[in-house]
Amino acid sequence: HPDLIPILDKVDKHLQEKKQEEAVNFLTSKTEEYPEDYELLKQLSILFARIDKYRLAVEKGLRYIEFVPSDTVFFYRLATFCKMANEFIIGIEIAERLRLREPQNLNNLLNLIDLYSLRQNHRRAEELLQYYLKLDPSNPIALNLRDEIKKRKS
């Protein structure tokens, strides 16, 4: 396995120099050079998200979780990448899988509520929102989501 620090430092250097394509090409070449190092695949997904290429971030992220299904922190990130890529169905699936493992993960629950609402499944979004508001009744993001769901329904 390669040392990740110098690889990620080089990626960051390329990004600071506004050389996105070089950053992607470099990290892609490392994932091909070390196909068994799944952390590189995860970092490639994150890199695509950083440069607003969310569909590619989702594609690489889905491959990563096939190999590392225990990385629940990344599940949350991947569900947000799905939302940004308008891949709501995939995002819901990922967020629901995380919810089964970590029902207390309130950030994931908020993201899941938003994904259901964006997918026009307002009934499910409202059910989850009611559950959320019992846990944290004054959360401004949840209250904002409640208003957003009302707008999307009309």
DASUL-V508108 format. One record per pair of residues at least 4 apart in sequence whose ideal C-beta (glycine too) atoms are under 7 Angstrom apart, sorted by the first residue. I is the first residue (numbers start at 1). J is the second residue. D is the distance in whole Angstrom. If there is no record, write none. Layout:
BEGIN
i->I j->J d->D
i->I j->J d->D
END
This chain:
BEGIN
i->1 j->34 d->7
i->1 j->37 d->5
i->2 j->7 d->6
i->2 j->30 d->7
i->2 j->34 d->6
i->2 j->37 d->7
i->4 j->8 d->6
i->4 j->39 d->6
i->5 j->9 d->6
i->6 j->10 d->6
i->7 j->11 d->7
i->7 j->30 d->6
i->8 j->12 d->6
i->8 j->43 d->6
i->9 j->13 d->6
i->10 j->14 d->7
i->10 j->26 d->6
i->11 j->15 d->7
i->11 j->23 d->5
i->11 j->26 d->6
i->11 j->27 d->5
i->11 j->47 d->6
i->12 j->16 d->6
i->13 j->17 d->6
i->14 j->19 d->4
i->14 j->22 d->5
i->14 j->23 d->4
i->14 j->26 d->6
i->15 j->20 d->7
i->15 j->23 d->5
i->19 j->23 d->6
i->20 j->24 d->6
i->20 j->51 d->5
i->21 j->25 d->6
i->22 j->26 d->6
i->23 j->27 d->6
i->23 j->47 d->6
i->24 j->28 d->6
i->24 j->47 d->6
i->25 j->29 d->6
i->26 j->30 d->7
i->27 j->31 d->7
i->27 j->40 d->7
i->27 j->43 d->6
i->27 j->44 d->5
i->27 j->47 d->6
i->28 j->32 d->7
i->28 j->44 d->6
i->29 j->33 d->6
i->30 j->34 d->6
i->30 j->40 d->5
i->31 j->35 d->7
i->31 j->40 d->5
i->31 j->41 d->5
i->31 j->44 d->6
i->34 j->40 d->6
i->38 j->42 d->6
i->38 j->64 d->6
i->38 j->67 d->4
i->38 j->68 d->5
i->39 j->43 d->6
i->40 j->44 d->6
i->41 j->45 d->7
i->41 j->60 d->6
i->41 j->63 d->6
i->41 j->64 d->5
i->42 j->46 d->7
i->42 j->64 d->5
i->42 j->74 d->6
i->43 j->47 d->6
i->44 j->48 d->7
i->44 j->60 d->5
i->45 j->49 d->7
i->45 j->57 d->5
i->45 j->60 d->4
i->45 j->61 d->4
i->45 j->64 d->6
i->46 j->50 d->6
i->47 j->51 d->7
i->48 j->53 d->4
i->48 j->56 d->4
i->48 j->57 d->4
i->48 j->60 d->6
i->49 j->54 d->6
i->49 j->57 d->4
i->49 j->81 d->5
i->53 j->57 d->6
i->54 j->58 d->6
i->54 j->81 d->5
i->54 j->84 d->4
i->54 j->85 d->4
i->55 j->59 d->6
i->55 j->85 d->5
i->56 j->60 d->6
i->57 j->61 d->6
i->57 j->81 d->4
i->58 j->62 d->6
i->58 j->78 d->7
i->58 j->81 d->5
i->58 j->82 d->5
i->58 j->85 d->5
i->58 j->87 d->5
i->58 j->90 d->7
i->59 j->63 d->7
i->60 j->64 d->6
i->61 j->65 d->7
i->61 j->78 d->4
i->61 j->81 d->6
i->62 j->66 d->7
i->64 j->68 d->6
i->64 j->74 d->7
i->65 j->69 d->6
i->65 j->71 d->7
i->65 j->74 d->7
i->65 j->75 d->7
i->65 j->78 d->7
i->71 j->75 d->7
i->72 j->98 d->6
i->72 j->101 d->6
i->72 j->102 d->6
i->74 j->78 d->6
i->75 j->79 d->6
i->75 j->94 d->6
i->75 j->97 d->6
i->75 j->98 d->4
i->76 j->80 d->7
i->76 j->98 d->6
i->76 j->105 d->7
i->76 j->107 d->6
i->76 j->108 d->5
i->77 j->81 d->6
i->78 j->82 d->6
i->78 j->94 d->5
i->79 j->83 d->7
i->79 j->91 d->5
i->79 j->94 d->4
i->79 j->95 d->4
i->79 j->98 d->7
i->79 j->108 d->7
i->79 j->111 d->6
i->80 j->84 d->7
i->80 j->111 d->6
i->81 j->85 d->6
i->82 j->87 d->4
i->82 j->88 d->7
i->82 j->90 d->5
i->82 j->91 d->3
i->82 j->94 d->6
i->83 j->88 d->7
i->83 j->91 d->5
i->83 j->111 d->7
i->83 j->114 d->7
i->83 j->115 d->6
i->83 j->118 d->7
i->87 j->91 d->6
i->88 j->92 d->6
i->88 j->115 d->5
i->88 j->118 d->5
i->88 j->119 d->4
i->89 j->93 d->7
i->89 j->119 d->7
i->90 j->94 d->6
i->91 j->95 d->6
i->91 j->115 d->5
i->92 j->96 d->6
i->92 j->112 d->7
i->92 j->115 d->5
i->92 j->116 d->6
i->92 j->119 d->6
i->93 j->97 d->7
i->94 j->98 d->7
i->95 j->99 d->6
i->95 j->108 d->6
i->95 j->111 d->6
i->95 j->112 d->4
i->95 j->115 d->6
i->96 j->100 d->7
i->96 j->112 d->7
i->97 j->101 d->7
i->98 j->102 d->6
i->98 j->105 d->6
i->98 j->108 d->5
i->99 j->103 d->6
i->99 j->108 d->6
i->99 j->109 d->7
i->99 j->112 d->6
i->102 j->108 d->7
i->105 j->109 d->7
i->106 j->110 d->6
i->106 j->132 d->7
i->106 j->135 d->7
i->106 j->136 d->6
i->107 j->111 d->6
i->108 j->112 d->6
i->109 j->113 d->6
i->109 j->128 d->6
i->109 j->132 d->5
i->110 j->114 d->7
i->110 j->132 d->7
i->110 j->141 d->6
i->110 j->142 d->6
i->110 j->145 d->7
i->111 j->115 d->6
i->112 j->116 d->6
i->112 j->128 d->6
i->113 j->117 d->6
i->113 j->125 d->5
i->113 j->128 d->5
i->113 j->129 d->5
i->113 j->132 d->7
i->113 j->145 d->6
i->114 j->118 d->6
i->114 j->145 d->6
i->115 j->119 d->6
i->116 j->121 d->4
i->116 j->124 d->5
i->116 j->125 d->4
i->116 j->128 d->7
i->117 j->122 d->6
i->117 j->125 d->4
i->117 j->148 d->7
i->117 j->149 d->5
i->117 j->152 d->6
i->121 j->125 d->6
i->122 j->126 d->6
i->122 j->149 d->6
i->122 j->152 d->7
i->122 j->153 d->5
i->123 j->127 d->7
i->124 j->128 d->6
i->125 j->129 d->6
i->125 j->149 d->5
i->126 j->130 d->6
i->126 j->149 d->6
i->127 j->131 d->7
i->128 j->132 d->6
i->129 j->133 d->6
i->129 j->142 d->7
i->129 j->145 d->6
i->129 j->146 d->6
i->129 j->149 d->7
i->130 j->134 d->7
i->132 j->136 d->6
i->132 j->142 d->5
i->133 j->137 d->5
i->133 j->142 d->6
i->136 j->142 d->6
i->139 j->143 d->7
i->140 j->144 d->6
i->141 j->145 d->6
i->142 j->146 d->7
i->143 j->147 d->7
i->144 j->148 d->6
i->145 j->149 d->6
i->146 j->150 d->7
i->147 j->151 d->7
i->148 j->152 d->6
i->149 j->153 d->6
i->150 j->154 d->7
END
